Amino acid sequence: MKRFVIFGNTYQQGDIAQVQEFVRHLTERGIDVAVERDFYCYLCGAGKLEGVSSFDADAVPEADMALSLGGDGTFLTTVMWVSRQGMPILGVNLGHLGYLTAGNLDRQSGVLDEVLAGHYRIEERTMLQVACDATLIQHPWALNEVAILRHETSSMLDMETRLCSHELTTYRGDGLIVSTPTGSTAYNMSVGGPILEPTTSCLVLSPISPHSLTMRPLVVRDDSEIAVRTYSRAKHYEVSIDGEVTLCPTGSTLTIARAPYCARVVQLEGNNFARTLRQKLLWGTGQQ
């Protein structure tokens, strides 16, 4: 490892000094470190970072790995900026759940030492891309999900859905989630959708508060193209792409498909899907 780029957020709940120590530990190991500019300025509020450069998020320099210091939201933002470059992403948890992260910030967790020793693997995770026939979507890529939602709470949505150009159904209710396997433990899980192993080649469509008991979550192949024309009494509906919301006009069609690239997620050798579920979802602990 010769160079890391680091992303974070400016509302960290953890100790800034601890983050600075982490960065210094990298430089002491001979790693060239570049920090996203806003996060760099935030960290410098607790003292100058020696031997560390900064960069703008829309001009990420080449590096061996991107580090996401934060929770799942920070990880998703990092994915948006670096995945098209094929750069591996290591999530280091400073938040609460941290489902997408590989470990915690403290040196005792061993995350940094394990990575520098090469004790990790890279998982390729399916991403989505979305387009609207009536408006431009600025950031149309998602690692977790694309969700169609009501803009006004009093207005039900009618979502005419086609699967690979074939008529599927009209979902009626509060919305519809198209989720990747990685995102199956996020919004999808909260509406009763299935949990999927994150490297499987599939997508899941999960209706939100459907107005029919026959409308159930549906798992499809990840090379499926999903087209949804949405109607409502409101003038607009919302499209949430990993939490980033765009308003689309009623009557417009969204096309959702697998993105042409994957997110390359770093996992430590000791991590596995079953262990992550038990740790993050408190399975088998009596604390659910």
C-alpha positions as CSV (number, residue, x, y, z in Angstrom):
1,M,0.0,0.0,0.0
2,K,1.4,3.4,-1.1
3,R,-1.5,5.8,-1.0
4,F,-4.9,6.2,0.8
5,V,-7.6,8.7,0.1
6,I,-9.8,9.5,3.1
7,F,-13.4,10.6,3.3
8,G,-15.4,11.5,6.4
9,N,-18.1,13.9,7.5
10,T,-18.0,17.1,9.4
11,Y,-20.5,16.0,12.1
12,Q,-18.5,13.1,13.5
13,Q,-19.7,11.8,16.9
14,G,-16.3,10.5,17.8
15,D,-13.2,12.2,19.0
16,I,-11.4,14.3,16.4
17,A,-8.1,13.6,18.1
18,Q,-8.7,9.9,17.7
19,V,-9.2,10.4,13.9
20,Q,-6.0,12.5,13.8
21,E,-4.1,9.8,15.6
22,F,-5.4,7.3,13.1
23,V,-4.2,9.5,10.2
24,R,-0.8,10.0,11.8
25,H,-0.5,6.2,12.3
26,L,-0.9,5.9,8.5
27,T,1.8,8.5,7.7
28,E,4.1,6.9,10.3
29,R,3.8,3.6,8.3
30,G,5.0,5.4,5.2
31,I,1.6,5.8,3.6
32,D,0.9,8.8,1.4
33,V,-2.4,10.2,2.8
34,A,-4.8,12.6,1.0
35,V,-8.0,13.8,2.8
36,E,-11.2,15.1,1.1
37,R,-11.0,18.9,1.5
38,D,-14.1,19.6,3.7
39,F,-13.1,16.7,6.1
40,Y,-9.5,17.9,6.0
41,C,-10.5,21.4,7.2
42,Y,-12.7,19.9,9.8
43,L,-9.8,17.8,11.2
44,C,-7.4,20.7,11.1
45,G,-9.7,22.5,13.6
46,A,-8.0,20.3,16.2
47,G,-4.5,21.0,14.9
48,K,-2.5,20.8,11.7
49,L,-2.1,17.5,10.0
50,E,1.6,17.1,9.1
51,G,2.5,15.4,5.8
52,V,-1.2,15.1,4.7
53,S,-2.6,16.6,1.5
54,S,-6.2,17.4,0.5
55,F,-8.3,17.1,-2.6
56,D,-11.8,18.0,-3.9
57,A,-14.3,15.3,-3.9
58,D,-15.0,15.7,-7.6
59,A,-11.3,15.2,-8.4
60,V,-10.2,12.2,-6.4
61,P,-6.5,11.4,-7.0
62,E,-5.4,7.9,-7.8
63,A,-4.8,5.7,-4.8
64,D,-4.6,2.1,-3.7
65,M,-7.6,2.3,-1.4
66,A,-10.3,4.8,-0.2
67,L,-11.0,4.9,3.6
68,S,-14.4,5.9,4.7
69,L,-14.3,7.2,8.3
70,G,-17.9,7.3,9.7
71,G,-21.0,5.3,9.5
72,D,-23.0,3.8,6.6
73,G,-24.0,7.3,5.3
74,T,-20.4,8.3,4.9
75,F,-19.6,4.9,3.2
76,L,-22.4,5.5,0.6
77,T,-21.0,9.0,-0.1
78,T,-17.5,7.5,-0.6
79,V,-18.9,4.9,-3.0
80,M,-20.5,7.7,-5.0
81,W,-17.1,9.5,-5.5
82,V,-14.7,6.6,-6.1
83,S,-16.6,3.5,-7.4
84,R,-16.3,4.5,-11.1
85,Q,-12.5,4.4,-10.7
86,G,-12.6,0.8,-9.5
87,M,-11.0,1.9,-6.2
88,P,-11.4,-0.5,-3.2
89,I,-13.3,1.1,-0.3
90,L,-12.6,0.3,3.4
91,G,-15.2,1.4,5.9
92,V,-14.0,2.3,9.4
93,N,-16.9,2.8,11.8
94,L,-17.4,6.0,13.8
95,G,-21.2,5.9,13.8
96,H,-23.8,3.6,15.3
97,L,-24.8,0.5,13.3
98,G,-22.0,0.7,10.7
99,Y,-23.3,-2.3,8.8
100,L,-21.2,-1.5,5.7
101,T,-18.0,-1.0,7.7
102,A,-15.2,-3.5,8.3
103,G,-14.2,-2.5,11.8
104,N,-13.9,0.3,14.4
105,L,-11.5,3.2,14.5
106,D,-9.5,2.3,17.6
107,R,-6.1,0.8,17.1
108,Q,-7.1,-2.2,19.2
109,S,-9.6,-3.3,16.5
110,G,-6.6,-4.1,14.3
111,V,-8.4,-2.9,11.1
112,L,-5.4,-0.9,9.8
113,D,-2.8,-3.5,10.7
114,E,-4.8,-6.2,9.0
115,V,-5.2,-4.2,5.8
116,L,-1.5,-3.2,5.7
117,A,-0.6,-6.9,6.1
118,G,-2.8,-7.8,3.2
119,H,-5.2,-9.8,5.3
120,Y,-8.3,-8.8,3.5
121,R,-10.4,-9.6,0.4
122,I,-12.4,-7.4,-2.0
123,E,-16.1,-8.1,-2.6
124,E,-17.7,-6.8,-5.8
125,R,-21.1,-5.4,-4.9
126,T,-23.9,-4.7,-7.5
127,M,-24.8,-1.1,-7.9
128,L,-27.9,0.5,-9.6
129,Q,-28.3,3.3,-12.1
130,V,-31.5,5.1,-12.6
131,A,-32.8,7.5,-15.3
132,C,-36.0,9.5,-15.5
133,D,-37.6,10.4,-18.9
134,A,-38.7,13.8,-17.7
135,T,-35.9,15.2,-15.5
136,L,-32.1,14.9,-15.1
137,I,-31.0,13.0,-12.0
138,Q,-27.6,14.5,-10.9
139,H,-26.3,11.4,-9.0
140,P,-28.0,8.4,-10.6
141,W,-26.0,5.6,-8.9
142,A,-26.9,3.6,-5.8
143,L,-25.2,0.9,-3.7
144,N,-28.2,0.3,-1.5
145,E,-31.5,1.2,-3.2
146,V,-33.7,3.3,-5.3
147,A,-36.9,4.2,-3.6
148,I,-40.0,5.7,-5.1
149,L,-41.9,7.7,-2.4
150,R,-44.9,10.0,-2.0
151,H,-44.1,13.7,-2.0
152,E,-47.3,14.6,-0.2
153,T,-48.4,12.3,2.5
154,S,-52.1,12.3,1.6
155,S,-51.5,11.1,-2.0
156,M,-51.3,7.4,-2.8
157,L,-49.0,6.3,-5.6
158,D,-49.9,4.1,-8.6
159,M,-46.7,2.6,-10.0
160,E,-47.1,0.8,-13.3
161,T,-44.1,-1.6,-13.3
162,R,-42.5,-3.5,-16.2
163,L,-39.8,-6.1,-15.8
164,C,-37.5,-6.6,-18.8
165,S,-40.1,-4.8,-21.0
166,H,-42.9,-7.1,-19.9
167,E,-45.9,-5.9,-17.9
168,L,-45.5,-7.0,-14.2
169,T,-48.1,-5.2,-12.1
170,T,-49.3,-1.8,-10.8
171,Y,-48.2,-1.3,-7.2
172,R,-50.5,0.9,-5.2
173,G,-49.4,2.3,-1.9
174,D,-46.9,4.6,-0.3
175,G,-44.0,3.6,-2.6
176,L,-41.7,1.0,-4.0
177,I,-38.1,0.0,-3.2
178,V,-35.7,-1.5,-5.7
179,S,-32.8,-2.8,-3.6
180,T,-29.4,-4.4,-4.2
181,P,-28.3,-7.3,-2.0
182,T,-26.1,-4.9,-0.1
183,G,-29.1,-2.6,0.5
184,S,-31.3,-5.5,1.6
185,T,-30.5,-4.8,5.3
186,A,-31.3,-1.1,4.9
187,Y,-34.7,0.4,3.9
188,N,-35.7,-2.9,2.2
189,M,-35.5,-4.8,5.5
190,S,-37.5,-2.1,7.4
191,V,-40.5,-2.7,5.1
192,G,-40.4,-6.5,5.4
193,G,-38.2,-7.3,2.4
194,P,-35.8,-10.3,2.5
195,I,-32.2,-10.2,3.6
196,L,-29.9,-11.2,0.8
197,E,-26.3,-12.3,0.9
198,P,-24.5,-9.2,-0.4
199,T,-22.6,-10.8,-3.3
200,T,-25.6,-12.6,-4.9
201,S,-26.6,-11.6,-8.4
202,C,-30.1,-10.4,-7.8
203,L,-32.3,-7.4,-7.0
204,V,-35.5,-7.2,-4.8
205,L,-38.6,-5.1,-5.4
206,S,-40.4,-4.4,-2.1
207,P,-43.6,-2.4,-2.0
208,I,-44.1,0.2,0.9
209,S,-47.5,-0.1,2.6
210,P,-49.2,-1.8,-0.4
211,H,-52.9,-1.5,-0.7
212,S,-53.2,-5.2,-1.5
213,L,-52.2,-8.2,0.5
214,T,-51.1,-9.9,-2.8
215,M,-48.3,-7.4,-3.3
216,R,-45.2,-9.1,-1.9
217,P,-41.4,-8.6,-2.2
218,L,-40.1,-10.0,-5.4
219,V,-36.5,-11.2,-6.1
220,V,-35.3,-10.9,-9.7
221,R,-32.0,-11.3,-11.6
222,D,-29.6,-8.4,-11.3
223,D,-29.5,-8.0,-15.1
224,S,-33.2,-7.2,-15.2
225,E,-34.3,-3.7,-16.3
226,I,-37.2,-2.3,-14.2
227,A,-39.3,0.5,-15.6
228,V,-41.8,2.3,-13.3
229,R,-44.4,4.9,-14.5
230,T,-45.7,6.7,-11.4
231,Y,-49.1,8.5,-11.0
232,S,-50.4,10.5,-8.1
233,R,-52.8,13.3,-7.2
234,A,-49.7,15.3,-6.3
235,K,-47.7,17.0,-9.0
236,H,-44.5,15.3,-8.1
237,Y,-43.2,12.1,-6.4
238,E,-39.8,11.6,-4.7
239,V,-37.0,9.4,-5.9
240,S,-34.5,8.5,-3.1
241,I,-31.2,7.2,-4.4
242,D,-29.2,6.0,-1.3
243,G,-31.0,8.8,0.6
244,E,-30.4,11.6,-2.0
245,V,-33.9,12.8,-3.0
246,T,-34.9,14.1,-6.5
247,L,-38.4,15.3,-7.4
248,C,-39.9,13.8,-10.6
249,P,-43.1,14.9,-12.2
250,T,-46.2,12.7,-11.9
251,G,-46.6,10.5,-15.0
252,S,-42.9,10.2,-15.7
253,T,-41.1,6.9,-16.0
254,L,-38.0,5.7,-14.1
255,T,-35.7,3.1,-15.6
256,I,-33.7,1.2,-13.0
257,A,-30.9,-1.2,-14.0
258,R,-27.6,-2.6,-12.9
259,A,-24.8,0.0,-13.1
260,P,-21.9,-0.7,-15.5
261,Y,-19.5,-1.0,-12.6
262,C,-19.5,-2.4,-9.1
263,A,-18.5,-1.1,-5.6
264,R,-15.4,-2.9,-4.5
265,V,-15.8,-3.3,-0.8
266,V,-12.9,-4.3,1.5
267,Q,-13.6,-7.1,4.0
268,L,-11.2,-8.4,6.6
269,E,-10.3,-12.0,6.3
270,G,-12.1,-12.8,9.6
271,N,-15.4,-11.2,8.6
272,N,-18.2,-13.2,7.0
273,F,-21.9,-12.7,6.3
274,A,-23.2,-14.8,9.2
275,R,-20.9,-13.1,11.7
276,T,-21.9,-9.6,10.4
277,L,-25.6,-10.4,10.8
278,R,-25.1,-11.7,14.3
279,Q,-23.1,-8.7,15.4
280,K,-25.1,-5.9,13.7
281,L,-28.6,-7.3,14.1
282,L,-27.9,-8.8,17.6
283,W,-29.0,-12.2,16.5
284,G,-28.5,-14.8,19.2
285,T,-27.9,-12.2,22.0
286,G,-31.4,-11.9,23.4
287,Q,-31.3,-8.1,22.7
288,Q,-33.4,-8.0,19.5
